[in-house]
Structures are given as C-alpha cells and as structure tokens.
Amino acid sequence: MADNIKPPLISTSRGQLMTTLKKPFFLSFSPSLRLGNSVKVFAMASRRVKLIDPEGEEKEIEVKEGSCILESAENAGMELPYSCRSGTCGTCCGKIVSGKVDQSLGSFLEEEQIQKGYILTCIAQPREDCVVYTHKQTDLY
C-alpha cells in the first residue's frame, strides 16, 4: 500500500511555485494519503534577524512571515522600546545595517530617514536576513 503514496506538494504561502518532495513523506492516518492523493503542505518563510543593543550585546531571533521584528523579539524574551505598535511614533526606531524590511504600513519616518536605514521595529517585517541596531529613537531628533 505504501507504494501507492505520492509525495506531497510543497508550497510557500501566497500561491508561489509548488514542487514535489523527492524523499518519501508520510503522515499518520491521513485518509488522503491512504487513497494515494497528493497533499498540500504549506511552509511559512522565516528570517534571521540579529539585534544589537546600545551596549553591543547581540541576539539573533527568528521572525516568521507576517510578523514584525518587535513582536518576535518580545517572544524571544527581549525588551525593546515601543509605544504605539503601529508605526506612528518612532519610539521603537532601529537602524538596519544589512538586509531588507517591509515597513510600508508606517507613517512616521521620512523618506530621508528610511534611506539612511532607519526602521520601526513595531511594523518592520524582514524580507531577508537582517542586522539591526536597536534603541535608535534619539537619532531621529
């Protein structure tokens, strides 16, 4: 019966390209697999973000797709400054030194500040692995 099982299709979220696993993959008691059907397995992308505080201490966290840096840092036990959690105040400001983030939901930072690498950790969602200096709110004034 195991010979009739087809490998599941793997897809990242948002309708991206699907591919077939090359190795056998089994899920216990799955009616779909017992019938020989393909099963969709969705994988969430995640990014590694290294946060560097004013004292130079570094901590690397994982930020899952759809999550912001601040939320993921808090889930990892870090305490970062914040106030609004909506990208409107600048309290959570950091400065990115490598990598890219999406912070299109924010309205506080001016384009010049964004070009210099300033980000708002409460809304910044990494698009690739990043290195970020935290506690940069006083740099904005």
C-alpha positions as CSV (number, residue, x, y, z in Angstrom):
1,M,0.0,0.0,0.0
2,A,2.9,2.4,0.7
3,D,3.9,2.1,-3.0
4,N,0.8,3.9,-4.0
5,I,1.5,7.0,-1.9
6,K,2.5,10.0,-4.0
7,P,4.8,12.6,-2.4
8,P,3.0,15.8,-1.2
9,L,3.4,19.1,-3.0
10,I,5.2,21.8,-1.0
11,S,4.2,25.4,-1.5
12,T,5.2,28.6,0.2
13,S,2.4,30.9,1.0
14,R,0.7,33.3,-1.4
15,G,0.4,30.9,-4.3
16,Q,4.1,30.6,-5.1
17,L,5.6,27.8,-7.2
18,M,4.8,24.3,-5.9
19,T,7.3,21.5,-6.1
20,T,7.3,17.8,-5.2
21,L,9.4,16.2,-2.5
22,K,12.0,13.7,-3.7
23,K,12.0,11.7,-0.5
24,P,9.1,9.6,0.8
25,F,6.9,11.6,3.2
26,F,4.3,10.0,5.4
27,L,1.6,11.4,7.6
28,S,0.0,9.1,10.1
29,F,-3.6,8.1,9.5
30,S,-4.3,10.6,6.7
31,P,-7.2,9.5,4.5
32,S,-5.9,11.5,1.6
33,L,-2.6,9.6,1.7
34,R,-4.3,6.2,2.1
35,L,-6.2,7.0,-1.1
36,G,-3.0,8.0,-2.9
37,N,-3.9,11.6,-3.3
38,S,-1.4,14.5,-3.1
39,V,-1.4,16.6,0.0
40,K,-0.5,20.3,0.1
41,V,1.9,21.3,2.9
42,F,2.3,25.0,3.4
43,A,5.6,26.3,4.7
44,M,5.9,29.7,6.3
45,A,9.1,31.6,5.5
46,S,11.1,32.9,8.3
47,R,14.1,35.3,8.5
48,R,17.0,35.5,10.9
49,V,17.5,39.0,12.5
50,K,20.5,39.9,14.6
51,L,19.6,42.7,17.0
52,I,22.5,44.7,18.5
53,D,21.6,46.8,21.6
54,P,23.4,50.1,22.7
55,E,25.9,48.1,24.8
56,G,26.9,46.0,21.9
57,E,25.1,42.8,23.0
58,E,23.8,40.7,20.1
59,K,20.9,38.4,20.0
60,E,19.7,36.6,16.9
61,I,15.9,35.9,16.6
62,E,13.7,34.2,14.0
63,V,11.0,36.4,12.5
64,K,8.2,34.4,10.8
65,E,6.5,35.7,7.7
66,G,3.8,38.2,8.6
67,S,5.4,39.1,12.0
68,C,7.3,42.2,12.9
69,I,10.7,42.4,14.5
70,L,9.4,43.9,17.8
71,E,6.8,41.1,18.3
72,S,9.4,38.4,17.5
73,A,12.0,40.0,19.8
74,E,9.4,40.0,22.7
75,N,8.5,36.4,22.0
76,A,12.3,35.6,22.3
77,G,12.4,37.3,25.8
78,M,13.9,40.6,24.7
79,E,12.7,44.0,25.9
80,L,12.8,46.7,23.2
81,P,11.3,50.2,23.4
82,Y,7.9,50.8,21.9
83,S,4.8,52.8,22.4
84,C,2.2,52.8,19.5
85,R,2.8,49.5,17.8
86,S,1.5,51.0,14.6
87,G,4.5,52.9,13.1
88,T,3.3,56.3,14.1
89,C,5.6,57.4,16.9
90,G,9.2,56.4,16.4
91,T,9.8,55.0,19.9
92,C,10.8,51.6,18.5
93,C,13.3,53.0,16.0
94,G,16.2,50.9,14.9
95,K,18.8,51.2,12.2
96,I,19.3,48.4,9.7
97,V,22.9,47.8,8.6
98,S,22.2,44.8,6.3
99,G,19.2,43.1,4.8
100,K,15.8,44.5,3.8
101,V,12.5,45.0,5.6
102,D,9.0,46.0,4.5
103,Q,7.7,48.8,6.7
104,S,5.1,50.2,4.2
105,L,2.5,50.3,7.0
106,G,4.3,53.1,8.8
107,S,3.8,56.8,8.5
108,F,6.3,58.3,11.0
109,L,9.6,58.1,9.2
110,E,10.5,60.5,6.4
111,E,11.9,59.1,3.2
112,E,15.4,60.6,4.0
113,Q,15.4,58.6,7.3
114,I,14.3,55.4,5.6
115,Q,17.1,55.9,3.0
116,K,19.6,56.2,5.9
117,G,18.4,52.8,7.2
118,Y,16.1,53.7,10.0
119,I,13.3,51.3,10.6
120,L,10.4,51.0,13.0
121,T,10.6,47.6,14.7
122,C,6.9,47.6,15.5
123,I,6.0,47.3,11.8
124,A,9.2,46.2,10.1
125,Q,8.8,42.7,8.5
126,P,12.1,41.3,7.2
127,R,12.3,40.3,3.6
128,E,15.7,38.7,4.1
129,D,18.1,38.1,6.9
130,C,19.0,41.3,8.7
131,V,21.3,43.0,11.2
132,V,19.6,45.8,13.2
133,Y,20.9,48.3,15.8
134,T,18.1,48.9,18.4
135,H,17.3,51.9,20.6
136,K,17.9,54.5,17.8
137,Q,14.9,56.7,18.6
138,T,17.1,59.6,19.7
139,D,18.9,59.6,16.4
140,L,15.8,60.9,14.7
141,Y,15.7,64.2,16.5
